[in-house]
Amino acid sequence: MWIRIKTDEGRRFSILVPLFMLRSPLMWRIAARYSGEGAQYMPAAKEMCAELSRYVKKHGHFVLVDVESAEGEKVKITV
């Protein structure tokens, strides 16, 4: 999964988040430890990530989010 950010000043940031990290038990233990009140959403988040992985495996990659602000900043998340 790529997270790409472009600011109105022309700066660009790209962050690669491999999908296997979303399936890692270690990642979910760390997330549960630091989520606080958000821990109630962990089962739904795990199921959502599993479904996302199944979809990509069957249909291929796609654009999840493509947003542009009024100031010209852009955020694009490609799975």
N, C-alpha and C positions, 0 to 999 in steps of 0.2 A: 504494500500500500504506500503510495506517495502522497505526501502533504506538501503542496507548493504554495508559497506566499510571495506576493509581489506588492511592495509598498508604492505609494505615490511618488516617492523620491527616486524610484528606479531600482531599489535594492530587491534582490530575490533570495529566497531561502527555500531549499528543498530538503525534506526529511524523509528517509526511507524507513518504514516500519514493516518488517516482514510479517506475513500472516501467521507463520508458525509461532511467533511470539504470542499471538492471541490465543493459541491452543496450549501454551505452556502452563503446567500446574504451578511452577515457581512464580510466574508472573501473576497468577490469580491469588496466590498466598500473599504476595507483597501488596497487591491491590486491596485485599481484604484487611490487611493489617493497618493500612493508612486511610481507608475510606471513611472511618467514623460512622456517621449516621447513614451514609450512602451504602452501607453493607447490605441493606435490605434489597437493593437492586442487583446484587451480584449474580443470583441465579438467572435473572432475565438477561443480564449482560453476557453471561457465558453462553446461553442459548442463542442469543443474537449473533455472537462471534462465530459460533459453530455453523449457524445457518449461512452466514456470509461466506465462510470458507467453502461450504458445499455448493453455493451458488457460483462462486468463481471457478471452482473445479468443473462444473457442468457447463457454464455459459461463457466463461472468460472474464476478462477485466472490464471495468466500467467506471464512469465518473459518478461518485457518490454525492459530492458537493461542488458547486461552482458558483461562487458569490463574488460580487463586486460592490464595494461601498461607494457612497457619493463622493468621497475624497479620492477615489481612484485606486484604492487598495483591493487586491484580488486574493481570494483563497480558493484553491482547487484541491480536492481530495480524490485521487484515483485509486481504486481498489483493483 
